[in-house]
Amino acid sequence: MLKNLSYYLLFTLFFFVFQQKGITQSIAIQSGGTSWSVTVPASNITTAGLDYSINMTSATNQSLMNISTLLTYEVRAKKQDTLWDSRLELYVRKTGDGTPVLLATISPSGVGSYNLLGNSDVTLFSGLLGRTGVPLQYEIRGISVVVPVRTYSTTIVYTFVGLL
């Protein structure tokens, strides 16, 4: 039986617990109660009339994910835009394995590749049994003088898929 767990993230994160047949599964992300925001300093514009291209990257442990399950699982992510320019690209990656519970496994292990977030789910990683403190890092690409100056905002939706 396949169960999906979803919750929403605007870098102020929520906790969701699912209970089925006495088995408790949960996934939680902690971001230290702060938002990650990016400001492009004027010093990046060095010559009038020339474009600049810059990527902005969060801390390697900007968010921490805790997974509590007795099952195999998959963690997926997508974004839901509030106000977002299509030239901006948001990426997320796992930068470590966290701490395993018992003989837990995780794949891929170690630092994962950046995953471009769009309107459809992308798989970040999968595993067996629980894990705490899996660090996540974010990167925004496509920042340029051709992108209008304003405050952009998006929500990351993480989906936890567990197989009973």
C-alpha positions as CSV (number, residue, x, y, z in Angstrom):
1,M,0.0,0.0,0.0
2,L,1.5,3.3,-1.0
3,K,1.0,6.3,1.3
4,N,1.9,9.9,0.3
5,L,2.7,12.6,2.9
6,S,3.0,16.1,1.8
7,Y,3.5,19.4,3.6
8,Y,4.5,22.8,2.6
9,L,7.7,24.8,3.3
10,L,8.5,28.5,2.9
11,F,11.6,28.1,4.9
12,T,9.5,28.3,8.0
13,L,8.6,24.6,8.3
14,F,5.9,22.4,9.5
15,F,5.7,19.0,11.1
16,F,3.3,16.3,9.9
17,V,2.7,12.9,11.4
18,F,0.9,10.0,9.7
19,Q,-0.3,7.0,11.7
20,Q,-1.5,3.7,10.1
21,K,-2.2,0.4,11.8
22,G,-0.1,1.2,14.8
23,I,3.0,2.2,12.7
24,T,4.0,5.8,13.0
25,Q,5.8,7.5,10.2
26,S,6.8,11.1,10.2
27,I,9.0,13.5,8.4
28,A,10.1,16.9,9.7
29,I,12.2,19.7,8.4
30,Q,13.8,22.2,10.7
31,S,15.2,25.5,9.4
32,G,16.1,27.2,12.7
33,G,13.0,29.3,12.4
34,T,14.6,31.7,9.9
35,S,13.9,32.2,6.2
36,W,16.7,32.0,3.6
37,S,16.7,35.2,1.6
38,V,19.1,36.3,-1.1
39,T,20.2,39.9,-1.8
40,V,22.4,40.7,-4.8
41,P,24.9,43.3,-3.8
42,A,25.5,46.3,-6.1
43,S,29.2,45.3,-6.1
44,N,28.3,42.4,-8.5
45,I,27.6,45.0,-11.2
46,T,31.1,46.1,-12.2
47,T,30.6,47.6,-15.7
48,A,27.7,49.7,-16.8
49,G,25.7,48.1,-19.6
50,L,27.1,44.6,-19.0
51,D,25.0,41.7,-17.6
52,Y,26.1,39.7,-14.6
53,S,25.2,36.1,-13.8
54,I,25.4,35.0,-10.3
55,N,24.3,31.9,-8.3
56,M,23.3,32.3,-4.7
57,T,23.8,29.3,-2.4
58,S,22.4,28.7,1.2
59,A,24.3,27.2,4.0
60,T,25.0,23.4,3.6
61,N,22.6,22.7,6.5
62,Q,20.0,25.4,5.8
63,S,17.3,22.9,6.6
64,L,17.5,19.6,8.5
65,M,15.2,16.7,7.7
66,N,14.2,14.0,10.3
67,I,12.5,10.8,9.1
68,S,10.9,8.4,11.4
69,T,9.6,5.2,9.8
70,L,9.9,1.4,9.9
71,L,9.5,1.3,6.2
72,T,11.2,2.0,2.9
73,Y,10.6,5.6,1.8
74,E,11.3,8.1,-0.9
75,V,11.6,11.9,-0.4
76,R,10.4,14.1,-3.3
77,A,10.2,17.8,-3.8
78,K,8.6,20.4,-6.0
79,K,7.9,24.2,-5.8
80,Q,4.8,26.2,-5.8
81,D,5.4,29.8,-6.9
82,T,3.9,32.8,-5.1
83,L,5.7,35.4,-7.1
84,W,8.6,33.9,-9.2
85,D,10.3,34.9,-12.5
86,S,10.6,31.9,-14.8
87,R,14.3,32.8,-15.5
88,L,15.1,32.0,-11.9
89,E,15.8,28.4,-11.1
90,L,15.6,26.9,-7.6
91,Y,17.7,23.8,-6.8
92,V,17.9,21.6,-3.6
93,R,20.3,18.9,-2.7
94,K,21.1,16.6,0.3
95,T,24.6,17.5,1.6
96,G,25.0,14.6,4.0
97,D,23.4,11.5,5.4
98,G,22.4,12.7,8.9
99,T,22.4,10.1,11.7
100,P,20.9,6.6,10.9
101,V,18.4,4.9,13.2
102,L,19.5,1.3,13.8
103,L,20.7,-0.1,10.4
104,A,19.1,2.5,8.3
105,T,20.2,3.0,4.7
106,I,20.0,6.0,2.4
107,S,20.6,6.4,-1.4
108,P,22.4,8.2,-2.7
109,S,24.8,8.4,0.2
110,G,26.9,11.4,0.9
111,V,26.4,14.7,-0.9
112,G,23.8,14.5,-3.6
113,S,23.5,16.4,-6.9
114,Y,21.5,19.6,-7.2
115,N,17.9,18.9,-8.3
116,L,16.0,21.5,-10.2
117,L,12.6,22.1,-8.7
118,G,9.7,22.7,-10.9
119,N,5.9,22.1,-10.8
120,S,6.4,18.3,-10.7
121,D,8.0,16.1,-8.0
122,V,11.6,15.2,-8.3
123,T,13.1,12.4,-6.2
124,L,15.8,13.7,-3.8
125,F,16.7,10.4,-2.0
126,S,15.3,7.2,-0.7
127,G,16.0,4.8,2.2
128,L,15.0,2.2,4.7
129,L,14.3,3.0,8.4
130,G,14.6,6.4,10.0
131,R,17.2,9.1,10.0
132,T,17.8,12.4,11.8
133,G,19.4,15.6,10.7
134,V,19.7,15.1,7.0
135,P,21.0,18.4,5.8
136,L,19.6,20.2,2.8
137,Q,21.1,23.1,0.8
138,Y,19.4,25.4,-1.7
139,E,20.7,27.3,-4.7
140,I,19.1,30.0,-6.9
141,R,20.5,30.3,-10.4
142,G,19.6,32.7,-13.2
143,I,19.9,35.9,-11.2
144,S,20.6,38.6,-13.8
145,V,20.1,42.3,-14.6
146,V,17.4,41.2,-17.1
147,V,15.3,39.8,-14.2
148,P,13.1,42.7,-12.8
149,V,14.0,44.0,-9.4
150,R,11.4,42.8,-6.8
151,T,10.9,40.3,-4.0
152,Y,10.3,36.8,-5.3
153,S,8.8,34.0,-3.2
154,T,8.2,30.3,-3.7
155,T,7.1,27.4,-1.5
156,I,8.9,24.0,-1.5
157,V,6.5,21.0,-1.1
158,Y,8.2,17.9,0.2
159,T,6.4,14.6,-0.3
160,F,7.2,11.5,1.7
161,V,6.3,8.3,0.1
162,G,6.4,5.2,2.3
163,L,5.7,1.6,1.3
164,L,3.8,-0.4,3.9
